Amino acid sequence: MEFETPELEGAEPLPNMGAKIPNYAKLDVKRVLVYGVRIMDQFEKKAKYKPMLALFLNEADKEPVVLNLMLHEVFDDAEVMARMGVIWANQMFGYVAKTVKIFDYETEKLRTEINVWELLEIEEAVEELREIYHTNKYKVH
């Protein structure tokens, strides 16, 4: 299945428009960046978040070759989107960035930056504290 890219007046064609990727499983992905887009839902009048992946196919010292993928999932919470995106990408690829930036769809401004590892460490610390309180509360003498 091929998709046509619309021609924009005055825009120069991308240098790799002729590139075809027959099998995504054979991509040699070096690094992955998870980011998100905040979209205002017109019906619910609140923000929704769409995760996106930037797959870097180049070595660190070479000219960037990036494949951007927009995932179909829509999240109500930015932190949940960031966590799920990084965890999923970490299972699929190596070298996933742990920081997720979220941009506004309309203005393209940076809205927030979320460090997923800090979130996971905080959740783990809260669970450990809950366990400590639980064991001290019901201590048998």
Biotite code that builds the C-alpha atoms (Angstrom):
import biotite.structure as struc

atoms = struc.array([
    struc.Atom([0.000, 0.000, 0.000], chain_id="A", res_id=1, res_name="MET", atom_name="CA", element="C"),
    struc.Atom([1.468, 3.364, -1.000], chain_id="A", res_id=2, res_name="GLU", atom_name="CA", element="C"),
    struc.Atom([0.407, 6.773, 0.201], chain_id="A", res_id=3, res_name="PHE", atom_name="CA", element="C"),
    struc.Atom([0.637, 9.930, -1.834], chain_id="A", res_id=4, res_name="GLU", atom_name="CA", element="C"),
    struc.Atom([2.254, 12.962, -0.217], chain_id="A", res_id=5, res_name="THR", atom_name="CA", element="C"),
    struc.Atom([0.471, 16.156, -1.247], chain_id="A", res_id=6, res_name="PRO", atom_name="CA", element="C"),
    struc.Atom([2.521, 18.671, -3.210], chain_id="A", res_id=7, res_name="GLU", atom_name="CA", element="C"),
    struc.Atom([2.842, 22.036, -1.486], chain_id="A", res_id=8, res_name="LEU", atom_name="CA", element="C"),
    struc.Atom([3.403, 25.134, -3.565], chain_id="A", res_id=9, res_name="GLU", atom_name="CA", element="C"),
    struc.Atom([6.838, 26.630, -2.999], chain_id="A", res_id=10, res_name="GLY", atom_name="CA", element="C"),
    struc.Atom([7.997, 23.752, -0.802], chain_id="A", res_id=11, res_name="ALA", atom_name="CA", element="C"),
    struc.Atom([11.095, 21.816, -1.727], chain_id="A", res_id=12, res_name="GLU", atom_name="CA", element="C"),
    struc.Atom([10.783, 18.016, -1.796], chain_id="A", res_id=13, res_name="PRO", atom_name="CA", element="C"),
    struc.Atom([12.336, 16.065, 1.034], chain_id="A", res_id=14, res_name="LEU", atom_name="CA", element="C"),
    struc.Atom([15.680, 14.466, 0.157], chain_id="A", res_id=15, res_name="PRO", atom_name="CA", element="C"),
    struc.Atom([14.484, 10.952, 0.986], chain_id="A", res_id=16, res_name="ASN", atom_name="CA", element="C"),
    struc.Atom([10.981, 11.036, -0.514], chain_id="A", res_id=17, res_name="MET", atom_name="CA", element="C"),
    struc.Atom([11.855, 8.127, -2.808], chain_id="A", res_id=18, res_name="GLY", atom_name="CA", element="C"),
    struc.Atom([12.980, 5.892, 0.051], chain_id="A", res_id=19, res_name="ALA", atom_name="CA", element="C"),
    struc.Atom([10.858, 2.811, 0.597], chain_id="A", res_id=20, res_name="LYS", atom_name="CA", element="C"),
    struc.Atom([10.954, 0.682, 3.723], chain_id="A", res_id=21, res_name="ILE", atom_name="CA", element="C"),
    struc.Atom([9.658, -2.777, 2.778], chain_id="A", res_id=22, res_name="PRO", atom_name="CA", element="C"),
    struc.Atom([9.942, -4.279, 6.263], chain_id="A", res_id=23, res_name="ASN", atom_name="CA", element="C"),
    struc.Atom([10.027, -2.167, 9.441], chain_id="A", res_id=24, res_name="TYR", atom_name="CA", element="C"),
    struc.Atom([11.419, -5.097, 11.443], chain_id="A", res_id=25, res_name="ALA", atom_name="CA", element="C"),
    struc.Atom([14.678, -4.823, 9.498], chain_id="A", res_id=26, res_name="LYS", atom_name="CA", element="C"),
    struc.Atom([15.265, -1.165, 10.383], chain_id="A", res_id=27, res_name="LEU", atom_name="CA", element="C"),
    struc.Atom([18.547, -0.536, 12.159], chain_id="A", res_id=28, res_name="ASP", atom_name="CA", element="C"),
    struc.Atom([17.290, 1.874, 14.823], chain_id="A", res_id=29, res_name="VAL", atom_name="CA", element="C"),
    struc.Atom([20.111, 3.490, 16.809], chain_id="A", res_id=30, res_name="LYS", atom_name="CA", element="C"),
    struc.Atom([18.117, 5.703, 19.186], chain_id="A", res_id=31, res_name="ARG", atom_name="CA", element="C"),
    struc.Atom([14.450, 6.391, 19.927], chain_id="A", res_id=32, res_name="VAL", atom_name="CA", element="C"),
    struc.Atom([12.852, 9.577, 21.180], chain_id="A", res_id=33, res_name="LEU", atom_name="CA", element="C"),
    struc.Atom([9.279, 9.548, 22.474], chain_id="A", res_id=34, res_name="VAL", atom_name="CA", element="C"),
    struc.Atom([7.421, 12.844, 22.350], chain_id="A", res_id=35, res_name="TYR", atom_name="CA", element="C"),
    struc.Atom([3.808, 13.897, 22.389], chain_id="A", res_id=36, res_name="GLY", atom_name="CA", element="C"),
    struc.Atom([1.354, 16.337, 20.924], chain_id="A", res_id=37, res_name="VAL", atom_name="CA", element="C"),
    struc.Atom([-1.346, 18.054, 22.975], chain_id="A", res_id=38, res_name="ARG", atom_name="CA", element="C"),
    struc.Atom([-4.627, 18.400, 21.086], chain_id="A", res_id=39, res_name="ILE", atom_name="CA", element="C"),
    struc.Atom([-7.660, 20.249, 22.412], chain_id="A", res_id=40, res_name="MET", atom_name="CA", element="C"),
    struc.Atom([-10.773, 18.068, 22.183], chain_id="A", res_id=41, res_name="ASP", atom_name="CA", element="C"),
    struc.Atom([-13.593, 20.254, 20.848], chain_id="A", res_id=42, res_name="GLN", atom_name="CA", element="C"),
    struc.Atom([-16.373, 18.052, 22.261], chain_id="A", res_id=43, res_name="PHE", atom_name="CA", element="C"),
    struc.Atom([-15.064, 17.447, 25.780], chain_id="A", res_id=44, res_name="GLU", atom_name="CA", element="C"),
    struc.Atom([-13.301, 20.841, 25.988], chain_id="A", res_id=45, res_name="LYS", atom_name="CA", element="C"),
    struc.Atom([-10.135, 19.344, 27.467], chain_id="A", res_id=46, res_name="LYS", atom_name="CA", element="C"),
    struc.Atom([-6.656, 18.387, 26.327], chain_id="A", res_id=47, res_name="ALA", atom_name="CA", element="C"),
    struc.Atom([-5.827, 14.989, 24.836], chain_id="A", res_id=48, res_name="LYS", atom_name="CA", element="C"),
    struc.Atom([-2.342, 13.633, 24.182], chain_id="A", res_id=49, res_name="TYR", atom_name="CA", element="C"),
    struc.Atom([-1.027, 11.625, 21.206], chain_id="A", res_id=50, res_name="LYS", atom_name="CA", element="C"),
    struc.Atom([2.334, 9.844, 21.497], chain_id="A", res_id=51, res_name="PRO", atom_name="CA", element="C"),
    struc.Atom([4.845, 10.006, 18.668], chain_id="A", res_id=52, res_name="MET", atom_name="CA", element="C"),
    struc.Atom([8.141, 8.231, 18.065], chain_id="A", res_id=53, res_name="LEU", atom_name="CA", element="C"),
    struc.Atom([11.241, 9.543, 16.372], chain_id="A", res_id=54, res_name="ALA", atom_name="CA", element="C"),
    struc.Atom([13.404, 6.638, 15.228], chain_id="A", res_id=55, res_name="LEU", atom_name="CA", element="C"),
    struc.Atom([16.979, 7.736, 14.565], chain_id="A", res_id=56, res_name="PHE", atom_name="CA", element="C"),
    struc.Atom([18.637, 5.511, 11.964], chain_id="A", res_id=57, res_name="LEU", atom_name="CA", element="C"),
    struc.Atom([22.008, 7.289, 11.938], chain_id="A", res_id=58, res_name="ASN", atom_name="CA", element="C"),
    struc.Atom([25.135, 7.042, 14.036], chain_id="A", res_id=59, res_name="GLU", atom_name="CA", element="C"),
    struc.Atom([25.644, 9.831, 16.575], chain_id="A", res_id=60, res_name="ALA", atom_name="CA", element="C"),
    struc.Atom([28.272, 11.681, 14.518], chain_id="A", res_id=61, res_name="ASP", atom_name="CA", element="C"),
    struc.Atom([26.478, 11.409, 11.141], chain_id="A", res_id=62, res_name="LYS", atom_name="CA", element="C"),
    struc.Atom([23.785, 13.501, 9.456], chain_id="A", res_id=63, res_name="GLU", atom_name="CA", element="C"),
    struc.Atom([20.364, 12.691, 10.994], chain_id="A", res_id=64, res_name="PRO", atom_name="CA", element="C"),
    struc.Atom([18.100, 10.154, 9.324], chain_id="A", res_id=65, res_name="VAL", atom_name="CA", element="C"),
    struc.Atom([14.824, 10.118, 11.245], chain_id="A", res_id=66, res_name="VAL", atom_name="CA", element="C"),
    struc.Atom([11.585, 8.205, 10.813], chain_id="A", res_id=67, res_name="LEU", atom_name="CA", element="C"),
    struc.Atom([8.686, 9.872, 12.663], chain_id="A", res_id=68, res_name="ASN", atom_name="CA", element="C"),
    struc.Atom([5.745, 7.697, 13.648], chain_id="A", res_id=69, res_name="LEU", atom_name="CA", element="C"),
    struc.Atom([2.448, 8.878, 15.113], chain_id="A", res_id=70, res_name="MET", atom_name="CA", element="C"),
    struc.Atom([0.781, 6.238, 17.276], chain_id="A", res_id=71, res_name="LEU", atom_name="CA", element="C"),
    struc.Atom([-3.002, 5.858, 17.147], chain_id="A", res_id=72, res_name="HIS", atom_name="CA", element="C"),
    struc.Atom([-3.586, 5.805, 20.902], chain_id="A", res_id=73, res_name="GLU", atom_name="CA", element="C"),
    struc.Atom([-5.001, 8.963, 22.516], chain_id="A", res_id=74, res_name="VAL", atom_name="CA", element="C"),
    struc.Atom([-4.479, 9.613, 26.244], chain_id="A", res_id=75, res_name="PHE", atom_name="CA", element="C"),
    struc.Atom([-6.299, 11.889, 28.685], chain_id="A", res_id=76, res_name="ASP", atom_name="CA", element="C"),
    struc.Atom([-3.216, 12.349, 30.893], chain_id="A", res_id=77, res_name="ASP", atom_name="CA", element="C"),
    struc.Atom([0.242, 13.511, 29.786], chain_id="A", res_id=78, res_name="ALA", atom_name="CA", element="C"),
    struc.Atom([2.111, 11.496, 32.422], chain_id="A", res_id=79, res_name="GLU", atom_name="CA", element="C"),
    struc.Atom([0.318, 8.282, 31.491], chain_id="A", res_id=80, res_name="VAL", atom_name="CA", element="C"),
    struc.Atom([1.072, 8.917, 27.817], chain_id="A", res_id=81, res_name="MET", atom_name="CA", element="C"),
    struc.Atom([4.740, 9.542, 28.565], chain_id="A", res_id=82, res_name="ALA", atom_name="CA", element="C"),
    struc.Atom([5.093, 6.465, 30.763], chain_id="A", res_id=83, res_name="ARG", atom_name="CA", element="C"),
    struc.Atom([3.276, 4.124, 28.390], chain_id="A", res_id=84, res_name="MET", atom_name="CA", element="C"),
    struc.Atom([5.138, 5.471, 25.355], chain_id="A", res_id=85, res_name="GLY", atom_name="CA", element="C"),
    struc.Atom([8.583, 5.038, 26.909], chain_id="A", res_id=86, res_name="VAL", atom_name="CA", element="C"),
    struc.Atom([7.814, 1.603, 28.373], chain_id="A", res_id=87, res_name="ILE", atom_name="CA", element="C"),
    struc.Atom([6.426, 0.355, 25.060], chain_id="A", res_id=88, res_name="TRP", atom_name="CA", element="C"),
    struc.Atom([9.314, 1.812, 23.034], chain_id="A", res_id=89, res_name="ALA", atom_name="CA", element="C"),
    struc.Atom([11.808, 0.338, 25.518], chain_id="A", res_id=90, res_name="ASN", atom_name="CA", element="C"),
    struc.Atom([10.348, -3.120, 24.899], chain_id="A", res_id=91, res_name="GLN", atom_name="CA", element="C"),
    struc.Atom([10.599, -2.697, 21.119], chain_id="A", res_id=92, res_name="MET", atom_name="CA", element="C"),
    struc.Atom([13.898, -0.821, 20.717], chain_id="A", res_id=93, res_name="PHE", atom_name="CA", element="C"),
    struc.Atom([17.115, -0.120, 22.591], chain_id="A", res_id=94, res_name="GLY", atom_name="CA", element="C"),
    struc.Atom([18.441, 3.283, 23.600], chain_id="A", res_id=95, res_name="TYR", atom_name="CA", element="C"),
    struc.Atom([15.129, 5.012, 24.341], chain_id="A", res_id=96, res_name="VAL", atom_name="CA", element="C"),
    struc.Atom([15.327, 8.520, 25.773], chain_id="A", res_id=97, res_name="ALA", atom_name="CA", element="C"),
    struc.Atom([13.782, 8.702, 29.233], chain_id="A", res_id=98, res_name="LYS", atom_name="CA", element="C"),
    struc.Atom([12.573, 12.289, 28.884], chain_id="A", res_id=99, res_name="THR", atom_name="CA", element="C"),
    struc.Atom([9.356, 13.005, 26.981], chain_id="A", res_id=100, res_name="VAL", atom_name="CA", element="C"),
    struc.Atom([8.534, 16.479, 25.697], chain_id="A", res_id=101, res_name="LYS", atom_name="CA", element="C"),
    struc.Atom([4.968, 17.440, 24.884], chain_id="A", res_id=102, res_name="ILE", atom_name="CA", element="C"),
    struc.Atom([4.214, 20.125, 22.314], chain_id="A", res_id=103, res_name="PHE", atom_name="CA", element="C"),
    struc.Atom([1.006, 21.988, 21.567], chain_id="A", res_id=104, res_name="ASP", atom_name="CA", element="C"),
    struc.Atom([-0.441, 20.947, 18.203], chain_id="A", res_id=105, res_name="TYR", atom_name="CA", element="C"),
    struc.Atom([-1.660, 24.385, 17.151], chain_id="A", res_id=106, res_name="GLU", atom_name="CA", element="C"),
    struc.Atom([1.141, 26.654, 18.390], chain_id="A", res_id=107, res_name="THR", atom_name="CA", element="C"),
    struc.Atom([3.978, 24.072, 18.313], chain_id="A", res_id=108, res_name="GLU", atom_name="CA", element="C"),
    struc.Atom([5.242, 25.436, 21.653], chain_id="A", res_id=109, res_name="LYS", atom_name="CA", element="C"),
    struc.Atom([6.746, 23.170, 24.290], chain_id="A", res_id=110, res_name="LEU", atom_name="CA", element="C"),
    struc.Atom([4.081, 22.525, 26.941], chain_id="A", res_id=111, res_name="ARG", atom_name="CA", element="C"),
    struc.Atom([5.880, 20.254, 29.392], chain_id="A", res_id=112, res_name="THR", atom_name="CA", element="C"),
    struc.Atom([8.825, 17.914, 29.859], chain_id="A", res_id=113, res_name="GLU", atom_name="CA", element="C"),
    struc.Atom([8.391, 14.662, 31.778], chain_id="A", res_id=114, res_name="ILE", atom_name="CA", element="C"),
    struc.Atom([11.234, 12.469, 33.035], chain_id="A", res_id=115, res_name="ASN", atom_name="CA", element="C"),
    struc.Atom([9.725, 8.979, 33.027], chain_id="A", res_id=116, res_name="VAL", atom_name="CA", element="C"),
    struc.Atom([12.455, 7.382, 35.156], chain_id="A", res_id=117, res_name="TRP", atom_name="CA", element="C"),
    struc.Atom([11.814, 9.941, 37.911], chain_id="A", res_id=118, res_name="GLU", atom_name="CA", element="C"),
    struc.Atom([8.102, 9.083, 37.788], chain_id="A", res_id=119, res_name="LEU", atom_name="CA", element="C"),
    struc.Atom([8.842, 5.362, 38.101], chain_id="A", res_id=120, res_name="LEU", atom_name="CA", element="C"),
    struc.Atom([11.306, 5.931, 40.957], chain_id="A", res_id=121, res_name="GLU", atom_name="CA", element="C"),
    struc.Atom([8.752, 8.074, 42.830], chain_id="A", res_id=122, res_name="ILE", atom_name="CA", element="C"),
    struc.Atom([6.065, 5.399, 42.396], chain_id="A", res_id=123, res_name="GLU", atom_name="CA", element="C"),
    struc.Atom([8.477, 2.750, 43.656], chain_id="A", res_id=124, res_name="GLU", atom_name="CA", element="C"),
    struc.Atom([9.382, 4.886, 46.696], chain_id="A", res_id=125, res_name="ALA", atom_name="CA", element="C"),
    struc.Atom([5.701, 5.467, 47.517], chain_id="A", res_id=126, res_name="VAL", atom_name="CA", element="C"),
    struc.Atom([5.036, 1.709, 47.328], chain_id="A", res_id=127, res_name="GLU", atom_name="CA", element="C"),
    struc.Atom([8.029, 1.026, 49.582], chain_id="A", res_id=128, res_name="GLU", atom_name="CA", element="C"),
    struc.Atom([6.817, 3.608, 52.096], chain_id="A", res_id=129, res_name="LEU", atom_name="CA", element="C"),
    struc.Atom([3.327, 2.111, 51.995], chain_id="A", res_id=130, res_name="ARG", atom_name="CA", element="C"),
    struc.Atom([4.859, -1.315, 52.712], chain_id="A", res_id=131, res_name="GLU", atom_name="CA", element="C"),
    struc.Atom([6.849, 0.089, 55.645], chain_id="A", res_id=132, res_name="ILE", atom_name="CA", element="C"),
    struc.Atom([3.738, 1.687, 57.149], chain_id="A", res_id=133, res_name="TYR", atom_name="CA", element="C"),
    struc.Atom([1.778, -1.517, 56.614], chain_id="A", res_id=134, res_name="HIS", atom_name="CA", element="C"),
    struc.Atom([4.353, -3.760, 58.317], chain_id="A", res_id=135, res_name="THR", atom_name="CA", element="C"),
    struc.Atom([4.888, -1.381, 61.255], chain_id="A", res_id=136, res_name="ASN", atom_name="CA", element="C"),
    struc.Atom([1.174, -0.984, 61.799], chain_id="A", res_id=137, res_name="LYS", atom_name="CA", element="C"),
    struc.Atom([0.455, -4.697, 62.138], chain_id="A", res_id=138, res_name="TYR", atom_name="CA", element="C"),
    struc.Atom([3.609, -5.767, 63.950], chain_id="A", res_id=139, res_name="LYS", atom_name="CA", element="C"),
    struc.Atom([3.078, -8.877, 66.084], chain_id="A", res_id=140, res_name="VAL", atom_name="CA", element="C"),
    struc.Atom([4.842, -8.986, 69.479], chain_id="A", res_id=141, res_name="HIS", atom_name="CA", element="C"),
])
